[in-house]
Amino acid sequence: MDIILDNHMHLRRDGRFLEAVKEFKRYGGTHLIIAQYPMPSLVIREKSYMKAYQETLSIAREVREKTDVKAFVTIGPYPVDYLHFKDRFGREEAKRLMRKGMEEAVKLCEESDICVGIGEIGRPHFEVGKEDIEDSNEIMLYGFELAKEHDLPVVLHTEKTTPELCKELATMADRIGFPREKIVKHFSPPLIHEHENHGLTPSLLSTWRNVIEAVKKGNRFLMETDYIDDPKRPGAVLSLRTVPRYTRRVIEEGLADEETMYRIHRDLPEKIYGIEME
């Protein structure tokens, strides 16, 4: 396997940063999609996401220059940021700032080949009030509309992923004519069949158990670690070794062939993100 992608992870300059990427490369990893790390304090200070996004782009460029791993980024207003902004500025200003963050993300995606999608956006992953859910849905739908207009995918962060949740999100997308497959469901369990994911693109949290179940069901999914590069939580959520190790192990143990794994690591990312993996 000469192409192995970790579809969703984070890097921090105060974390392992390039050392983590070099480890990924040693284990056979070749491509990364670096998701925007939450920086609410910076956004509050700037009243804009632009500096936060530019830092993520800078990190990706440095990864490319110093490790030869081909890094892309997705950028967008982290769903939990809305709660911080609401506490600080009030409900309407919080929504305005989140929408502005979507618009700034689209602008950078239009300007940079490294920036390939809007995300992670969506809803808080923990229980919140009805008003917060309604506002989060409104903000998320605005992201769908911008993504449709500019032919971009969105990466969604939400509460626990279930078939029912996927159906809800698919229905929201249908309402505005946004292609379901352009919704990449981050931190997904092995909901690989269409009746499970309702046409969304699962980004599988790649524990060994999840990977085994996923490849038994098919090949229409991406693989991720959601590595957060937090010095206080080393190796969380999964280490960057994980995707290359398990990709090779699946092939070695005869659970899937190389053609299947190329579909996951090359063909599907090229289709969803509009990028060239070679």
ABEGO torsion letter per residue (X at the ends): XABBBBABBBBBAABAEAAAAAAAAAAGBABBBBBBBBBAAAAAAAGBAAAAAAAAAAAAAAAAAAAGBBBBBBBEBBAAAAAAAAAAAEAAAAAAAAAAAAAAAAAAAAABAABABBOBBEBBABBBBAAAAAAAAAAAAAAAAAAAAAGBBBBBBBBBBBAAAAAAAAAAAAAAGBBAAABBBBGBBBBABAAAAGGBBBBBBBBAAAAAAAAAAEABBBBBAGBAGBAABBGOABBAAAAAAAAAAAAAAGABBAAAAAAAAAAAAAAAAGBBAX
